[in-house]
């Protein structure tokens, strides 16, 4: 499958269990986008540094992106991309809310959330600015690329307002059922297996099975 075009005013939803490649999908795509802010709630920055790995595939730290650990520093970054890996004290709803408000007001910015459940722990409990991004952000090209392992409990707005779906293997059938209900595509009950995924864009007749190549 040829890599689909994703416009800067479109929300993207990516889900799959750990190790299937959902983060790689976002990383590869967003390397080619301007003005991206990654919210790294899992501390992937620390894991990659420990292993001596590049923090963003194909990009150079300091030139293409900057890592910050305090929200106040996000606003001062001059590189096109930012990885905000909050210190423990900032792994709190008030900081997520403030970051999303900044992205919304900044405009022309993609917010990449590495695990949506960390930000929106339930279908009813999520930042009001997340709703603002999903429902009104497209007009400002302030959009969300959301990754999650467990779509069952996340807010409906995340899927209802997304245009592109990358669905990797998920063992829990309730997770797959929620994707089917949100998209109307029964094919999402299938397991793509390995690092494969099912891709669907609103308007397509059915999802397509594919795999990313770095």
NORWO-V275543 format. One record per residue. N is the residue number from 0. RES is the residue in one letter. PSI is psi in radians with two decimals (NA if undefined). OMEGA is omega in whole degrees, 0 to 359 (none if undefined). D_CENTER is the distance of its C-alpha to the mean C-alpha in Angstrom with 1 decimal. Layout:
BEGIN
N_RES_PSI_OMEGA_D_CENTER / N_RES_PSI_OMEGA_D_CENTER
END
This chain:
BEGIN
0_X_2.30_175_21.3 / 1_X_2.43_182_20.8 / 2_X_2.15_183_17.3 / 3_X_2.62_176_16.5 / 4_X_2.27_178_16.3 / 5_X_2.02_182_13.4 / 6_X_2.81_184_14.8 / 7_X_-0.14_179_13.7 / 8_X_0.46_182_14.2 / 9_X_2.34_175_12.0 / 10_X_2.58_182_9.0 / 11_X_2.40_180_6.9 / 12_X_2.21_183_6.5 / 13_X_2.21_178_6.5 / 14_X_2.74_181_8.9 / 15_X_2.75_180_11.8 / 16_X_2.92_183_14.0 / 17_X_2.33_175_14.2 / 18_X_0.01_182_15.3 / 19_X_-0.39_177_14.6 / 20_X_0.22_183_12.3 / 21_X_-0.68_179_8.7 / 22_X_-0.62_177_7.8 / 23_X_-0.72_179_10.6 / 24_X_-0.84_180_9.4 / 25_X_-0.74_183_6.5 / 26_X_-0.77_181_9.2 / 27_X_-0.83_181_11.9 / 28_X_-0.85_188_10.8 / 29_X_-0.21_174_9.8 / 30_X_-0.50_182_13.0 / 31_X_0.09_180_14.9 / 32_X_2.64_175_13.4 / 33_X_2.71_172_15.2 / 34_X_1.21_178_14.2 / 35_X_2.37_173_10.7 / 36_X_2.04_177_10.1 / 37_X_2.19_175_8.1 / 38_X_1.78_184_8.7 / 39_X_1.49_181_10.1 / 40_X_-0.25_183_11.6 / 41_X_-0.06_180_12.8 / 42_X_0.57_180_15.0 / 43_X_-0.52_177_14.0 / 44_X_-0.81_181_15.9 / 45_X_-0.72_181_19.0 / 46_X_-0.75_181_18.8 / 47_X_-0.68_178_18.5 / 48_X_-0.72_181_21.2 / 49_X_-0.62_181_23.4 / 50_X_-0.05_180_23.2 / 51_X_0.47_182_23.8 / 52_X_2.67_175_20.7 / 53_X_2.45_182_19.0 / 54_X_-0.33_178_16.0 / 55_X_1.97_186_14.3 / 56_X_2.16_177_15.8 / 57_X_-0.05_182_18.3 / 58_X_2.83_183_18.1 / 59_X_2.19_179_20.6 / 60_X_2.39_181_20.2 / 61_X_-0.48_178_22.3 / 62_X_-0.90_183_22.4 / 63_X_-0.52_181_18.9 / 64_X_2.78_178_16.9 / 65_X_2.43_176_18.1 / 66_X_2.27_175_17.3 / 67_X_2.67_182_18.2 / 68_X_-0.09_178_18.8 / 69_X_2.33_184_20.2 / 70_X_-0.66_182_18.6 / 71_X_-0.43_180_21.8 / 72_X_-0.34_181_21.4 / 73_X_-0.72_185_18.1 / 74_X_-0.27_184_20.3 / 75_X_-0.09_184_22.7 / 76_X_2.43_181_20.6 / 77_X_-0.22_178_21.9 / 78_X_2.76_182_19.8 / 79_X_-0.53_184_17.3 / 80_X_2.68_182_14.3 / 81_X_2.40_167_13.9 / 82_X_1.98_177_12.6 / 83_X_1.81_179_13.4 / 84_X_1.61_190_14.4 / 85_X_2.51_168_16.5 / 86_X_2.86_185_19.9 / 87_X_-0.67_183_20.8 / 88_X_-0.34_182_22.4 / 89_X_0.15_174_19.2 / 90_X_1.04_186_17.1 / 91_X_2.65_182_18.2 / 92_X_-0.65_183_17.3 / 93_X_-0.58_179_19.4 / 94_X_-0.67_176_17.5 / 95_X_-0.74_179_14.1 / 96_X_-0.80_182_16.1 / 97_X_-0.69_178_17.6 / 98_X_-0.78_181_14.6 / 99_X_-0.65_177_13.2 / 100_X_-0.70_179_16.7 / 101_X_-0.76_179_17.0 / 102_X_-0.76_181_14.1 / 103_X_-0.81_182_15.6 / 104_X_-0.52_181_19.1 / 105_X_-0.66_182_18.3 / 106_X_2.87_178_17.2 / 107_X_0.75_184_16.0 / 108_X_2.40_176_12.9 / 109_X_2.20_174_9.1 / 110_X_2.00_178_7.2 / 111_X_1.97_179_4.2 / 112_X_2.04_188_4.2 / 113_X_-0.44_173_5.3 / 114_X_1.83_186_7.2 / 115_X_-0.54_181_7.5 / 116_X_-0.46_178_11.1 / 117_X_-0.51_182_11.9 / 118_X_-0.66_181_11.4 / 119_X_1.47_188_12.7 / 120_X_-0.21_177_15.2 / 121_X_2.96_182_16.8 / 122_X_-0.40_181_17.0 / 123_X_-0.29_186_19.4 / 124_X_1.70_179_18.2 / 125_X_2.74_183_15.3 / 126_X_2.43_179_15.6 / 127_X_-0.48_178_17.5 / 128_X_-0.38_174_15.6 / 129_X_-0.73_177_12.4 / 130_X_-0.68_179_14.8 / 131_X_-0.74_179_16.1 / 132_X_-0.78_183_13.0 / 133_X_-0.66_186_12.5 / 134_X_-0.47_183_16.2 / 135_X_-0.14_185_17.5 / 136_X_-0.47_184_14.9 / 137_X_-0.60_181_15.3 / 138_X_-0.38_179_18.9 / 139_X_0.03_187_18.0 / 140_X_0.66_171_15.2 / 141_X_1.74_190_13.0 / 142_X_2.99_184_9.9 / 143_X_2.30_166_6.4 / 144_X_1.87_186_3.3 / 145_X_2.26_175_2.7 / 146_X_2.52_177_4.0 / 147_X_2.66_175_7.7 / 148_X_-0.51_187_11.2 / 149_X_1.58_181_13.1 / 150_X_-0.19_185_12.5 / 151_X_-0.73_189_16.1 / 152_X_0.02_183_16.0 / 153_X_2.82_180_13.0 / 154_X_2.49_179_14.0 / 155_X_-0.54_183_15.1 / 156_X_-0.47_182_13.8 / 157_X_-0.71_180_10.2 / 158_X_-0.64_184_11.7 / 159_X_-0.48_183_14.8 / 160_X_0.02_179_13.4 / 161_X_2.62_179_11.0 / 162_X_-0.59_183_12.9 / 163_X_2.43_181_11.3 / 164_X_2.24_172_10.8 / 165_X_1.91_187_10.5 / 166_X_1.94_178_12.3 / 167_X_-3.07_181_13.6 / 168_X_2.34_175_16.5 / 169_X_2.11_185_16.7 / 170_X_-0.54_182_20.1 / 171_X_2.04_181_20.3 / 172_X_-0.48_179_21.7 / 173_X_-0.59_177_20.7 / 174_X_-0.78_181_17.0 / 175_X_-0.62_179_18.0 / 176_X_-0.65_180_20.3 / 177_X_-0.66_177_17.8 / 178_X_-0.75_179_15.8 / 179_X_-0.78_181_19.3 / 180_X_-0.67_183_20.3 / 181_X_-0.56_186_17.4 / 182_X_-0.38_186_17.9 / 183_X_0.29_182_21.6 / 184_X_1.74_181_21.1 / 185_X_-0.32_180_23.1 / 186_X_-0.37_180_22.2 / 187_X_-0.09_173_19.0 / 188_X_-0.29_179_21.5 / 189_X_2.68_176_22.1 / 190_X_2.05_181_20.7 / 191_X_-0.47_175_19.7 / 192_X_2.57_177_20.7 / 193_X_-2.35_178_20.1 / 194_X_0.30_176_17.2 / 195_X_2.86_177_17.6 / 196_X_2.86_173_15.4 / 197_X_2.18_180_16.2 / 198_X_2.37_176_14.9 / 199_X_2.41_174_15.8 / 200_X_2.49_178_15.8 / 201_X_2.25_182_17.7 / 202_X_-0.34_178_21.3 / 203_X_2.58_180_21.4 / 204_X_-0.57_182_24.1 / 205_X_2.74_176_22.3 / 206_X_2.77_178_19.4 / 207_X_2.36_177_20.0 / 208_X_2.32_184_19.8 / 209_X_-3.11_179_18.6 / 210_X_2.43_179_17.7 / 211_X_2.54_173_16.1 / 212_X_2.19_179_18.7 / 213_X_NA_none_18.3
END
